[in-house]
Amino acid sequence: KGQKLYAHYCMHCHGEHGDGRTMVGESFNPAPPDFRTSGTLDQDPADLFTMAFDGIGVMLALGKFVDPAEIYLAISYLPTLRDAPSAPVFKPKYVEPLR
């Protein structure tokens, strides 16, 4: 159920694998958080719920149109994204060389 809700409400910005690599996600500045990393996955689920419910930055307040139980179920799916693959939607036209 959480996976289906994530796909319905979250995937268009946060990506199938939670990396934010979507046309929408890559257009945001700052970029959406990477759900695959410990920095996000180690956060208290209550804090993630509050961010999703109230919105943060460019993220919409899902609490205005999504049932709170569905938000919680989508958040409960996030740990399954740990170490999922990632690839940008668009290849960069120019990449600064490492020095």
Secondary structure per residue as TSV (DSSP state, phi and psi in degrees):
chain	resnum	aa	ss	phi	psi
A	1	K	-	360.0	-44.2
A	2	G	H	-60.5	-39.7
A	3	Q	H	-64.4	-42.4
A	4	K	H	-65.1	-40.5
A	5	L	H	-69.4	-39.6
A	6	Y	H	-59.1	-46.0
A	7	A	H	-61.6	-37.1
A	8	H	H	-76.1	-43.6
A	9	Y	H	-102.8	-24.8
A	10	C	T	-116.2	-32.1
A	11	M	H	-62.4	-32.3
A	12	H	H	-64.7	-25.9
A	13	C	H	-104.0	-41.7
A	14	H	H	-90.9	-10.6
A	15	G	-	87.4	155.9
A	16	E	T	-57.5	-37.8
A	17	H	T	-101.8	7.8
A	18	G	S	80.1	12.1
A	19	D	S	-94.2	-3.6
A	20	G	-	76.6	10.1
A	21	R	-	-89.4	75.6
A	22	T	S	-133.9	167.5
A	23	M	T	-58.8	-40.7
A	24	V	T	-71.4	-51.2
A	25	G	G	-58.4	-40.4
A	26	E	G	-74.0	-10.2
A	27	S	G	-88.1	-12.2
A	28	F	-	-82.4	146.1
A	29	N	S	-138.4	109.0
A	30	P	S	-75.2	159.0
A	31	A	-	-67.6	155.7
A	32	P	-	-61.5	153.4
A	33	P	-	-64.4	150.3
A	34	D	-	-86.7	108.5
A	35	F	T	-70.3	-8.5
A	36	R	T	-84.5	-12.2
A	37	T	S	-96.3	156.4
A	38	S	H	-62.3	-33.0
A	39	G	H	-54.7	-35.9
A	40	T	H	-89.8	-46.7
A	41	L	H	-66.7	-24.5
A	42	D	T	-84.8	-4.2
A	43	Q	S	-70.2	151.7
A	44	D	-	-62.3	128.6
A	45	P	H	-54.8	-29.8
A	46	A	H	-65.5	-36.9
A	47	D	H	-68.6	-41.6
A	48	L	H	-62.5	-40.3
A	49	F	H	-60.3	-46.7
A	50	T	H	-60.5	-42.8
A	51	M	H	-62.3	-43.8
A	52	A	H	-68.9	-41.9
A	53	F	H	-66.7	-47.1
A	54	D	H	-89.8	-17.8
A	55	G	-	81.2	157.1
A	56	I	-	-155.9	135.8
A	57	G	T	59.3	-126.4
A	58	V	T	-86.5	-3.6
A	59	M	S	-74.3	133.9
A	60	L	-	-65.7	151.6
A	61	A	-	-79.2	100.1
A	62	L	G	-63.9	-25.6
A	63	G	G	-60.6	-17.5
A	64	K	G	-73.5	-23.2
A	65	F	T	-143.4	4.7
A	66	V	S	-122.5	137.0
A	67	D	-	-61.0	134.0
A	68	P	H	-54.3	-36.1
A	69	A	H	-63.9	-36.3
A	70	E	H	-69.1	-36.3
A	71	I	H	-62.8	-46.2
A	72	Y	H	-59.8	-43.7
A	73	L	H	-64.6	-40.2
A	74	A	H	-63.0	-41.5
A	75	I	H	-65.2	-35.1
A	76	S	H	-65.8	-17.8
A	77	Y	H	-80.0	-23.6
A	78	L	G	-54.2	-41.0
A	79	P	G	-58.8	-21.6
A	80	T	G	-72.8	-11.9
A	81	L	G	-87.6	-8.2
A	82	R	T	-52.3	129.6
A	83	D	T	65.0	19.2
A	84	A	-	-68.3	156.4
A	85	P	-	-68.2	163.0
A	86	S	-	-145.2	144.8
A	87	A	-	-156.3	137.8
A	88	P	-	-66.5	151.8
A	89	V	S	-68.8	-44.4
A	90	F	S	-116.6	136.9
A	91	K	-	-74.2	138.5
A	92	P	-	-61.9	141.7
A	93	K	S	-74.9	-32.2
A	94	Y	-	-144.8	131.2
A	95	V	-	-121.9	125.8
A	96	E	-	-61.5	128.2
A	97	P	-	-66.4	146.7
A	98	L	-	-70.9	142.7
A	99	R	-	-113.5	360.0
